[in-house]
Amino acid sequence: MSAPMQSRTTAAYFVQAVLSFAISGSTLAVGVACLPVGGWTRAFLGIGLLYTVTSAFTLAKVIRDRQESSDTVARVDQARLEKLLSEHDPFRVEGA
């Protein structure tokens, strides 16, 4: 059978992604908090920020799940093909 799937990202890439997300989210939150507008406007923008962040996480999870699903189907198909090839005897004569 094939080897287990390995991670496609390095530790440095992971740290960069986490820092980028944290910095962008916190600076946007500070920007919304410091706007010279009323409380209702600030609350609306804050809720919009939270909605955008949760939507991004949901989209990333859906894309990851779809990719893992296709990888699983491909591995199952590969295992079936390997089984058929291992059981095939090209020198066997049918009905002889």
Protein Blocks (a to p, Z undefined) as FASTA:
>chain_A
ZZddddfbdfklmmmmmmmmmmmmmmmmmmmmmpccdfklmmmmmmmmmmmmmmmmmmmm
mmmmmmmmmmmmmmmmmmmmmmmmmmpcfkbcghZZ
